[in-house]
Each structure stands twice: as C-alpha cells, then as structure tokens.
Amino acid sequence: MPKFYARRRLSILSALTGLIASVALFNSPSASAALPTPVSAATARSYLAQLTVATENRTGYSRSLFPHWITISGSCNTRETVLKRDGSNVVTDSSCAATSGSWYSPYDGATWTAASDLDIDHLVPLAEAWDSGAGKWTTAQRQAFANDLTRPQLIAVTDNVNQAKGDQDPATWMPSVTSYRCTYVRAWVQVKYYYDLSVDSAEKTALTNYLASC
C-alpha cells in the first residue's frame, strides 16, 4: 500500500477515534456522586427482613430537632463537605464555600456547575426518621444521623428534585433514573437497619419489590 494512503487511513482512523471519545465524554456525566457504597442487594434483603414493621407517628416533629450542617473540619460544614466529595474539580474559597465545579445528580441525571443548584439530600428524610423511631432519640443522636458521612445517607442532588421528594419514602417516591433505584433502596435499608428504625407496611412492600429486581 502506498505510504500516502497508509498515512491517510491512519489519520482518518485517529480522527474517528477522537470523535468517538469526544462523543462518549459529552454523553457521560461530568461528575459522579460519591455516596458511600451501600450494602449488597442480598444483605439489604436480609436487613429488611429484620426491620420492625410499625405505624408511623409524626407527633412533635420539627426539623430543628435534628441539628444539621455542623462543622466537620476547619471551616467546612457537612453541606460543604458533601459538595466537595460528590463534585468534580470543586474549588472552594477560604470559608469552604464551593465557587466552581461540576456535580452530577443521580436521581434525575442532571449535571450542574453552580453549587446553589444542589441540595444535600438526607436519603432517609429527617421527618421519616422521626416517624420511625428517632422521636425517642437524644438530640446528640439526631445530630449524628443528620450529619452522617459514613453511611449512604447524604448525597448532593438537584435542589428541586430533593424538594419534590420531601419526606416521602420509597412507597411514594423514587429517583426518576431507574438505573439508580437499586442503589437507592439498598442505601435506604442500610440506613434504617443501622439506626434501628422501623418501616411501615407500604414502605416494606415497596422495598421488597424493588430489591427483588436488584
């Protein structure tokens, strides 16, 4: 084969390879949320079987009973720590506020470049925790729950998606990204199990059904 044509074919191949890589990069999330990896589906099913089934009781609930966004390190609070953990190329100022970066919200598949577009979701909502046992906890225990960076409980997501979720459990709300639902329910069960929180009957049925397909 003449060298000219060999070089031309090589150039075309290189160009196509670059184009494919660019398309893949364009279609891929620019950042991935770094929720601590939840337990396996098998373990979650085992945990779920051990959770107490009980009617929920919201009497006396107030969000202020769960002190949250406490100082984690230096000038960084819980929200800022999660934003830094879950984002890509996050730059912070002297007060630890994120001034730039990229965040992928796994609930709805959106990518954001402004921290103000994100909420830090309590995967098991504070009100849901209160309903299922946290009403009997001390303030210190509720604070630990509301700022838990070890369990898969805190995650940066699109703010209006988090607000639409509110205090709902998996019987009435799930992430619109179906591929994330298995991760979500595994995390939900792990958190409830660790904190010895109950589930109501509709919640358990939903979790059982979702876990069956994980």
C-alpha positions as CSV (number, residue, x, y, z in Angstrom):
1,M,0.0,0.0,0.0
2,P,1.4,3.4,-0.9
3,K,2.6,5.3,2.2
4,F,0.3,8.3,1.4
5,Y,-2.8,6.1,1.6
6,A,-1.5,4.4,4.6
7,R,-1.0,7.7,6.4
8,R,-4.4,8.9,5.2
9,R,-6.1,5.8,6.6
10,L,-4.2,6.3,9.8
11,S,-5.3,9.9,10.0
12,I,-8.9,9.1,9.4
13,L,-8.8,6.3,12.0
14,S,-7.2,8.7,14.5
15,A,-9.9,11.4,13.8
16,L,-12.7,8.8,14.2
17,T,-11.2,7.6,17.4
18,G,-11.0,11.1,18.7
19,L,-14.6,11.8,17.7
20,I,-15.9,8.7,19.4
21,A,-14.0,9.6,22.6
22,S,-15.4,13.1,22.4
23,V,-19.0,11.9,22.0
24,A,-18.5,9.4,24.9
25,L,-17.2,12.3,27.1
26,F,-20.1,14.5,26.0
27,N,-22.7,11.8,26.8
28,S,-21.1,10.9,30.1
29,P,-21.8,12.6,33.5
30,S,-19.1,15.2,34.1
31,A,-19.1,14.2,37.8
32,S,-20.4,11.3,39.7
33,A,-22.0,11.5,43.2
34,A,-19.8,9.7,45.7
35,L,-22.4,8.3,48.0
36,P,-20.7,5.7,50.2
37,T,-21.4,2.3,48.6
38,P,-24.4,0.7,50.2
39,V,-24.6,-2.9,51.2
40,S,-25.4,-5.5,48.5
41,A,-28.9,-6.4,47.5
42,A,-28.7,-9.7,49.3
43,T,-27.6,-8.0,52.5
44,A,-30.3,-5.4,52.1
45,R,-32.9,-8.1,51.8
46,S,-31.6,-9.7,54.9
47,Y,-31.6,-6.4,56.8
48,L,-35.2,-5.6,55.6
49,A,-36.5,-8.9,56.9
50,Q,-35.2,-7.8,60.4
51,L,-36.7,-4.4,60.5
52,T,-39.7,-3.8,62.7
53,V,-43.0,-3.0,60.8
54,A,-44.9,-0.3,62.6
55,T,-47.3,2.6,62.0
56,E,-45.5,5.9,61.7
57,N,-46.1,8.7,64.2
58,R,-45.1,12.3,63.4
59,T,-46.3,13.9,66.6
60,G,-43.9,16.6,67.8
61,Y,-41.7,16.6,64.8
62,S,-39.6,19.7,64.0
63,R,-36.6,19.9,61.6
64,S,-34.8,21.9,64.2
65,L,-34.7,18.8,66.5
66,F,-32.0,17.4,64.0
67,P,-29.1,19.9,64.2
68,H,-27.5,19.6,60.8
69,W,-24.7,21.1,58.7
70,I,-22.4,21.0,61.7
71,T,-18.7,21.8,61.4
72,I,-16.8,18.8,60.0
73,S,-13.2,20.1,59.6
74,G,-11.8,23.6,59.7
75,S,-14.4,26.0,58.3
76,C,-16.2,23.2,56.3
77,N,-19.6,22.1,57.4
78,T,-21.5,19.0,56.4
79,R,-23.1,20.5,53.3
80,E,-19.8,21.8,52.0
81,T,-18.0,18.5,52.7
82,V,-20.6,16.6,50.7
83,L,-20.4,19.1,47.8
84,K,-16.7,18.7,47.7
85,R,-17.0,14.9,47.9
86,D,-19.7,14.5,45.3
87,G,-18.4,17.0,42.8
88,S,-15.7,17.1,40.2
89,N,-12.9,19.8,40.1
90,V,-14.6,21.6,43.0
91,V,-12.9,24.8,44.0
92,T,-13.6,26.3,47.4
93,D,-12.9,29.7,48.9
94,S,-11.4,30.5,52.3
95,S,-14.7,29.8,54.0
96,C,-15.0,26.4,52.3
97,A,-17.9,27.5,50.0
98,A,-17.8,25.9,46.6
99,T,-17.1,28.6,44.0
100,S,-16.9,26.3,40.9
101,G,-17.1,22.6,40.0
102,S,-19.4,20.1,38.3
103,W,-22.0,18.0,40.0
104,Y,-24.0,15.0,38.6
105,S,-27.3,14.3,40.3
106,P,-28.0,10.6,40.1
107,Y,-31.7,11.0,41.0
108,D,-32.6,12.8,37.7
109,G,-29.4,12.6,35.6
110,A,-28.8,16.3,35.5
111,T,-25.3,18.0,35.7
112,W,-24.8,21.3,37.4
113,T,-22.0,23.8,37.6
114,A,-23.3,26.0,40.4
115,A,-23.4,24.7,44.0
116,S,-26.6,26.8,44.5
117,D,-28.5,24.4,42.2
118,L,-27.9,21.5,44.6
119,D,-29.4,20.3,47.8
120,I,-27.8,17.8,50.1
121,D,-30.5,15.1,50.4
122,H,-31.0,13.1,53.6
123,L,-31.7,9.9,51.8
124,V,-33.8,8.7,54.7
125,P,-35.5,12.1,55.4
126,L,-35.4,13.6,58.8
127,A,-39.1,13.5,59.2
128,E,-39.2,9.9,58.1
129,A,-36.6,9.1,60.7
130,W,-38.7,10.8,63.3
131,D,-41.8,8.9,62.3
132,S,-40.0,5.6,62.5
133,G,-38.1,5.9,65.8
134,A,-35.9,9.0,66.0
135,G,-38.5,10.8,68.1
136,K,-37.2,8.8,71.0
137,W,-33.6,9.7,70.4
138,T,-31.4,12.3,72.2
139,T,-30.5,15.5,70.4
140,A,-27.0,14.1,70.0
141,Q,-28.2,11.0,68.3
142,R,-30.4,13.0,65.9
143,Q,-27.4,15.3,65.1
144,A,-25.3,12.3,64.3
145,F,-28.0,11.0,62.0
146,A,-28.4,14.3,60.2
147,N,-24.7,14.7,59.5
148,D,-23.8,11.0,58.8
149,L,-21.0,10.9,56.3
150,T,-20.2,7.2,56.9
151,R,-23.4,5.6,55.9
152,P,-25.0,6.2,52.5
153,Q,-27.3,8.9,53.9
154,L,-26.2,12.2,52.4
155,I,-25.9,13.0,48.7
156,A,-25.8,16.1,46.5
157,V,-28.8,16.2,44.1
158,T,-30.8,18.7,42.1
159,D,-32.4,21.1,44.5
160,N,-36.0,21.0,43.1
161,V,-35.8,17.1,42.9
162,N,-34.9,17.0,46.5
163,Q,-37.8,19.4,47.4
164,A,-40.2,17.3,45.3
165,K,-39.1,14.2,47.3
166,G,-39.7,15.9,50.6
167,D,-40.2,13.4,53.3
168,Q,-41.6,10.6,51.2
169,D,-40.4,7.0,51.4
170,P,-40.0,4.5,48.5
171,A,-43.7,3.6,48.6
172,T,-44.5,7.1,47.1
173,W,-41.2,8.5,45.7
174,M,-38.2,7.0,43.8
175,P,-35.5,8.6,41.6
176,S,-36.6,9.1,38.0
177,V,-33.4,7.5,36.9
178,T,-34.5,3.9,37.0
179,S,-30.9,2.5,37.0
180,Y,-30.2,4.2,40.3
181,R,-33.2,2.8,42.1
182,C,-31.4,-0.4,43.3
183,T,-28.6,1.7,44.8
184,Y,-31.3,4.0,46.4
185,V,-33.2,1.2,48.1
186,R,-30.1,-0.7,49.3
187,A,-28.9,2.6,50.9
188,W,-32.4,3.2,52.4
189,V,-32.5,-0.2,54.1
190,Q,-28.9,0.0,55.3
191,V,-29.5,3.4,57.0
192,K,-32.8,2.2,58.6
193,Y,-31.1,-1.0,59.8
194,Y,-28.1,0.8,61.2
195,Y,-30.2,3.2,63.1
196,D,-32.8,0.6,64.2
197,L,-35.6,2.5,62.5
198,S,-39.0,0.8,61.7
199,V,-40.7,0.6,58.3
200,D,-44.5,0.9,57.7
201,S,-46.2,-1.8,55.7
202,A,-46.4,0.1,52.4
203,E,-42.8,1.0,52.7
204,K,-41.7,-2.6,53.3
205,T,-43.7,-3.8,50.3
206,A,-42.1,-1.2,48.0
207,L,-38.6,-2.0,49.3
208,T,-39.2,-5.7,48.9
209,N,-40.4,-5.3,45.3
210,Y,-37.5,-3.1,44.3
211,L,-34.9,-5.3,46.0
212,A,-36.3,-8.3,44.2
213,S,-35.2,-6.9,40.9
214,C,-31.7,-5.8,42.1
